[in-house]
């Protein structure tokens, strides 16, 4: 080895020691730390020192509850106050003459001189401090408070801010920070004070609302009790009622009548009067039982009608009232309060009988194993739910609904029906921690735990129980990290989305309508449009009710919901045309203030936190249910709410045949059939898609009443039906090769298709007539399908030939949901993608080569697209079907990039937003659409240049949309020289049009030949969909990308390409130690001057909406 080589190796190792196969090691065999090791990873320069630093003037301690505090206060231990405010203290002591030198003042503080504490009171007055609880999942994890000095060593915290911090008092700790600069004190006071942050940025609903004891107190207060002392009395005012109650003339829960503001409120209670006495003047009398939901609505209305100040005051009164009454009520739980319903045994008995009959059907080869499993799970789920329902009914009747267990659950104070079900009903089905690789059955143990905790579990039940509960604990530990990583990627992709413009002036938007699931409206239009900008004039009965470009507040939302309009076009960040960030009009409301978002708001970070925070919360939630499986009961029939006349669509084909139990049924034979219900005038009321293989109960033109069943289907299996009547002919069925006989429980056999080693074999069924002529050919059977008919059997048209089990019966929890959210945000190809048609046309089956079926789609203009369906996939179109672009040809999930290529960018945005919302909605988490839209916008930020035309790009370049359109705009003012003539231009060069005209004019005047030119050819592009990691690494700023992932690669490339970083985003500025260009640091906001120093600002209520 020569010296040069050795030197080169040492230098390489200094740069990056991980590149070599054997890293250079120190004497202790530890690999040496290279320069790139110092930069990369969590402990590297970027993440450890540049993006997060330790600060002085901070402390931490355990938190305890401080119910006597006001919402904007927190209790700070005196010892901590002395230490944190030491410089301020020394200054004040010298100023007041208690000490002459700083050292003397310091000694006074250390000796805890009594005078010191008086001075401390003065120093902390009006000096807000910041409290932070780790993990800080959203911006409400850091809030400012006015410190109140307390004895002891624990920080005291107001009960109402616990929800925002996600804090409880089982030993949580919190950190205190002191804002020093006057600017930071103002920011803390104006923007971060806890009483200014009572709305949740993710959904705009109040987050500082009473919980637990406070809710229970209010609930107990407003619950009526029959035959209580003083029932039926009438009072002239609230004061009279309270006087009578204090003198024990009436009971708290007595039903009385009262007059208030000139109106009589009949059938109200003393407690409700006490509750209404503390409500803001602006709100109407609330005559109902309070629970957590109604409290949230009341606080929300108070915020809208009375403004922030009054609401905060009201919240403090609510807190005091709730705690007070909860204490007086003396509510506690004893084991005798847990009532087990008498009907429990009957319900379990009935369920066991049903299970036995399913089992016997299975033994008689009528059902496949998968169907049996799914049906049994279904029966037990229904049984458990019935037990739970009767149990709740019993509890409700007990002691007029004053049963403590019932009150706690009913009011939403503590516990849920799920938990009470385990105490007094039956524990139900348990989750099995085994995850199969394919994610198939075996997720739920099919024999349920029929006893509850009050009766006690048997040893076997106890074992199964532990099995499920432990899964919850393991999940929690493992999934929190995933959720945190998701948040980190989201923050990174969206960090530089800041509001920079008022209005980008776009004319594009999205159409929004009610969000429906089948019949049910999950989210009405009025909720979805709230706080957004409307694109077109909204006209009802010829009157312009809402002008285009107006923000929709509660008032406008009500107009829209009253007008029965199906859909509205709104502005959205997805179509915003700002070159940097997004504009205020496209974004709409800032959800935490209910006003138009102001310039400089970091909406990207807000979006990332709003999506990431529930993810982290929900992983922690599995642990509380204790492993009982919550199954979504699959829908198996469609009933209509409306009366009218049935109309079948033209595509509907129905075949009469017999089902497994030999009953006559009408089977739907096609996939795109619809049933429409029309009223007497022929106006369409509603339409329903009829699944293939479902049994249609109604007939065409039949008149029906509301509540009637239209069609039924088996949610757990896909069917393949006979297309003709005839004899079955099985081809390529070889035992052990293409199918094997599975003996399932009970010793019975069934034929299940498996993947064959020899791909030329593809098992399929033909239907032939008596002379063996093929009538309907080539139904290829997918893998995992089980055959219901035998070779040579006679079948009728519409009879079931094959059953394919569906993967339902999974448990629902966010552990299933988080990977799905990550998959969507990363725009990954799904595990089993389906093949999608790119054009409208007729289906024609081609030949089968090695098990791969060719499908031709013949377009209207004879354009033919050919598709290959992979081996073993279930084809869901039939020969001769007419399909539209974007139709799936086989089972599987559609890949987002397919949607983008076929249906365009609008559809893929809609798909991503809806699919992500779906996961959160199952968990009952509300996130406003606009947050997801911000992230999706970032995923679609880049375009792929196809034909560069005369631009500076190359084919295949990935360019920012804004830059691309800007370059295009500049190109329009240029000209391309065709022949230079006598000018000094070169051929094919780009020249400014104005300049060219002037030069040509001069040349012409001189009698020479001017240059000839042509219009430049603009570049063409195709939209790109990038995953969030991909998008973060492709940002303009290399500092931001390097501090995210793959540090060495990004820095190397940046050095090679001589990149400059313009420091436009947030991360780059933090890394170099500048103020971030958002919030109060927005470039234009730094030039603000105060004109009138003595002017006072009155706070207005936000909207005078009619709530």
C-alpha positions, 0 to 999 in steps of 0.5 A, a space after each residue: 500500500 502506498 502512502 497516497 492511498 493510505 492518506 486518501 483512506 484516512 481523509 475518506 474516513 474523516 469525511 464519512 467513516 460508514 462508507 467503508 466496509 470496515 470502519 477505522 476503529 480506535 484503540 478500544 475497537 470503537 468506530 471513530 466519529 467522522 464529520 458526517 456522524 457529527 451532522 447526522 441523526 438525532 444527536 447530530 449538529 442539526 437536530 441537537 444544537 441548531 433546531 433545538 437548544 437548551 435555554 436558561 431561565 427555566 425550571 421544572 417540577 411536578 404539577 398538582 391541581 389548583 381549583 382556586 386559580 383563575 383560568 389565566 393563572 398558575 401557581 408557582 413555588 416561591 423557591 422557583 420564583 426566586 431562582 427564575 427571577 433572580 436578576 430582576 430581584 437583585 435589580 429591584 432590591 438595589 433599586 429599593 435600597 434594601 441592598 447596596 451591591 449585587 452580591 449583598 442582594 444575592 446573599 439576601 435571596 439565598 438567606 430567604 430574607 422575609 423582605 425578599 418575598 414581598 419584593 418577589 410578589 412585585 417582580 412577578 406581577 404582570 410578568 407572564 411565564 410559559 408552561 410546557 408539558 412534554 410531549 408538546 404535540 400541538 401549539 397548546 402544549 405551551 401556554 402563558 400564565 400569570 404566576 401566583 406564588 404558592 408555598 410548597 414545591 409543586 406547580 399548580 395548574 388550572 383544571 380547565 387547561 389539562 385537556 390542552 396539555 393532556 396533563 393529569 395529576 399522577 406525577 406529571 411534570 411541567 417545565 417553566 420558562 421566563 420570557 425576558 425581552 419585552 417583545 416576548 412578554 407581549 407575545 406571551 401576554 397577547 397570543 399565548 395566554 391560556 385564556 386566549 386559547 380556549 378553541 382547538 386549532 384543529 377543529 375550532 371547537 372549545 378545548 377548555 371545557 369542564 371535564 370529569 367532576 365538573 361535568 358530573 356536578 353540572 349533570 347532577 344539578 340539572 337532572 330532575 327527580 320526581 316527587 322531590 320536595 317543593 315540586 310544582 311550585 312557581 317562582 317569579 325570578 331566579 333570585 326567589 328560586 335560589 332563596 327558597 333553595 338556600 332555605 331548604 323549601 325546595 330540593 335541588 332536583 325538584 321540578 318547578 316553574 320559573 319566570 325569567 326575562 318575561 317568559 315562563 319556563 315550565 317543567 324546569 328544575 331548581 338546579 337548572 335555575 342555579 346553572 342558568 344564573 351563571 350563564 352569560 346574559 346573551 345566551 338563552 335559558 337552557 332547560 335540559 340535562 347537562 352532559 359534556 356535549 351540551 357543555 361544549 355547545 354552550 361554551 361555543 355559543 358563549 364564545 360566539 355571542 358574548 366574546 372571549 372575556 365573558 366566556 373565560 369568566 363563565 368557564 371559571 364560574 362553571 368550574 366552581 359550580 361543578 366542583 361544588 355540586 359534585 362534592 355536595 351530591 356525594 356521588 360514589 360507586 359501590 358494587 351494588 350500583 352495578 346492576 346485571 340485567 336479568 335478560 342476559 342469560 336469555 340473550 346468550 342462550 339465543 346466541 349460542 343456539 344461532 351459533 350452533 345452527 351456523 356450525 351445523 350448516 358448516 358441517 353440511 358444506 353449505 358455508 365455507 370456513 371464512 363465512 362461518 367465522 364471520 357469521 359467528 363473530 357477527 352473532 356474538 357482536 350483536 348479542 354483546 350489544 343487546 346485553 349492553 343495551 338492556 343493561 343501560 336501560 336497567 341502569 337508567 331506570 334505577 333510582 330515576 337515573 340517579 344511579 352513580 355508574 349511569 350518571 358518570 357514563 351518561 354525562 360523559 364525566 368518566 367511563 363509557 358504555 364499553 366499560 360498564 358493559 364489561 362491569 355489568 354486561 358481558 366482556 364480549 369478544 377479545 382481540 387476539 394479538 396474533 397478526 397474520 402476515 396476510 392480515 387474515 382471520 384470527 384477529 378475534 377469538 370467536 368464543 366470547 367471554 360471557 361473564 363480567 367483572 362483577 360475576 368474576 371470570 373463570 380461569 380460562 376467561 381470565 387467561 384469554 382476557 390477559 391475552 387481549 389486554 397485553 396487546 393493548 400495552 404492547 401496541 401503546 409502547 410501539 405505536 407512539 414512536 410511529 405517530 411521533 415520526 408521522 408528525 415529524 414528517 408532516 411538520 417537515 413537509 408543511 413548515 414553509 406554508 405561511 399566509 403571505 397574500 390577502 388574495 391570490 385571485 384564483 377562479 378555481 375551487 372545489 365543489 363540496 356537498 353533504 358527506 354521506 355514508 349510505 343513507 346517513 349524513 355524517 357531516 352536513 354541508 353547513 358544517 363543511 362550509 363554515 369558515 371558508 370563502 365562497 366562490 360564486 354568488 349564492 342565489 336563492 329564489 332570485 335573491 343574492 344572499 351571499 356575495 362571491 368571495 365572502 367568508 361563510 360564518 354561522 349566519 351564512 352557513 344557516 342560509 345555505 342549510 335552509 336553502 336545500 342546495 346540494 353543493 357549493 363551490 368553495 375556495 381552497 388551498 388546493 387550488 390557491 395560486 400564490 407563488 409563496 405560501 398560500 393566500 388568506 382568502 383560499 385558507 379562510 378562517 383561522 379556526 382558533 379565532 373564528 376570523 379570517 386568517 391574518 398574514 404571517 400565520 404558520 398554517 402549515 405547522 398548524 395543519 401538521 400538528 392538528 393531524 399528528 396530535 390525534 394520531 399520538 393520542 389515539 395510540 395511547 387510547 387502545 390501552 384503556 379499553 383493555 383489549 376488547 374487540 370493537 367490531 364495526 357491524 357490517 351492513 348486510 341490507 339496504 333499507 330506505 327511509 323514503 316512500 315512493 316508486 321503485 325505478 331500476 336502472 337500464 343496466 339492471 339484470 336480474 336472474 331468479 334462482 334458489 339460494 343455499 336454503 332452497 328459497 327463491 331469490 332474485 339475484 342482481 347479475 351486474 355491477 353497475 346497477 342502481 335502484 332509484 326511488 322517485 316521488 309522484 311527480 317523478 322527481 328523484 328522491 334517492 338512489 342506491 348502488 346495488 352490489 353484484 350478487 345481492 338479492 333484490 327484494 323489490 320489483 321495478 315500478 313497485 310502490 313502497 313505504 318508508 323503512 322497507 328493505 330494498 336488497 340484501 347481501 352477504 358482507 363477508 363474501 364476494 360471489 361469482 354467479 353462473 351467467 347461463 343455465 347449464 352444466 358445470 365443466 371444471 378445467 385445470 383443477 388438479 389436487 395439490 397443484 391448483 387447489 387443495 382440499 382443506 379440512 376445516 373444523 368439524 372434519 369437513 372438506 372444501 376445495 380452496 384454490 391455491 397459487 399453482 407452481 406452474 403458471 400455465 395452469 389456471 383453474 376456471 369454470 365453463 358452463 356447457 349445454 347438453 352437447 358440450 357447447 360452451 355457453 359462458 366460458 372462462 370464469 377464472 377463479 382467484 386464489 383463496 376462492 372456494 368452490 360451491 358446485 361440483 364438476 358436472 352439476 346442473 346450475 341455473 342462471 344466477 346460482 352461486 358457483 364460487 365464494 371468495 372470503 373478504 377480509 372483514 371482521 378486523 378490529 378497529 383501532 388507530 393501530 390499523 388506522 395510523 399505517 393507513 394514514 401514513 400510506 396515504 400521505 406517502 402516496 405509496 402503491 397499495 399492497 394489492 393494487 387493482 388494474 384501472 381502465 384509462 378510457 371509457 369503452 366496452 370490455 372484451 376478454 383476450 386470451 390467458 397466458 400463464 394465468 395472466 388474463 388479457 382484457 381489452 377495453 375498446 373505446 368509442 373511437 375504436 381506440 383499444 387499451 390492453 390490460 394484463 390482470 395478474 395471476 390469481 386476481 378476482 376479475 370484476 368486469 364481464 365480457 361486453 360491459 360498458 365501463 368508464 375511465 377509472 373503473 377497476 377491472 379486478 379486486 384491490 385498492 386503487 393507487 393514488 398515482 393511477 387516479 392522478 393519471 386517469 382522473 386528474 389532480 382534482 380527483 386525487 386531492 379529493 380521494 386523499 382528503 376523504 380517505 384520511 378523514 375516514 380513518 380519523 372519523 372512525 375514531 370520532 376525531 374531528 379535524 377540519 378538512 383544510 388541514 389535510 388540504 394543506 398537506 395534500 397541496 404540499 404533496 402536489 407542489 411539483 410538476 414533471 416537465 414533459 416537453 420543455 419547448 423553448 424554456 430552460 428546462 430539460 425533459 423529466 425535470 421536477 419543477 415547483 408549480 409556482 416557478 414553472 408558471 412564472 417561467 412560462 409567463 416570462 417566456 410569453 414576452 420573449 421571441 425566438 430568432 429564426 434568422 438573424 438577418 443583419 442583427 447581432 442576435 444568434 439563431 434560436 436565441 431568446 430575446 425580449 420582444 420590446 428590445 427586438 422591435 426597437 433594434 429591428 426598427 433601427 436596422 430597417 431605417 438603415 436599409 438592412 434586413 431585420 431579424 425574423 422571429 417566431 413565438 416561443 413554444 411553451 413547455 408542457 407538464 404533467 402533475 406529480 404526486 409525491 409522498 411527504 418524505 419525498 416532498 420534504 427532501 425536495 424542498 428548495 432549501 437545502 438546510 431544511 432538507 438536510 436537517 430532516 433526513 439523509 443529511 450527508 447526501 443532501 449537503 454533498 449534492 448542494 455543494 456540488 450544485 453550488 446551491 444558495 439557500 434564500 432562507 425563506 422557510 421556518 426551519 432554515 431561519 431557526 438553524 441560522 438563528 434568525 427570527 422566523 418569517 412567520 407570526 410576529 416575524 413576518 417581513 412586512 409586519 416588522 415595520 409597524 408603528 404605533 400612532 395613538 399611544 393613549 387609544 384604548 381598544 374595546 373587545 367586540 364579540 366575534 359574531 352576532 350569529 343566531 345560534 
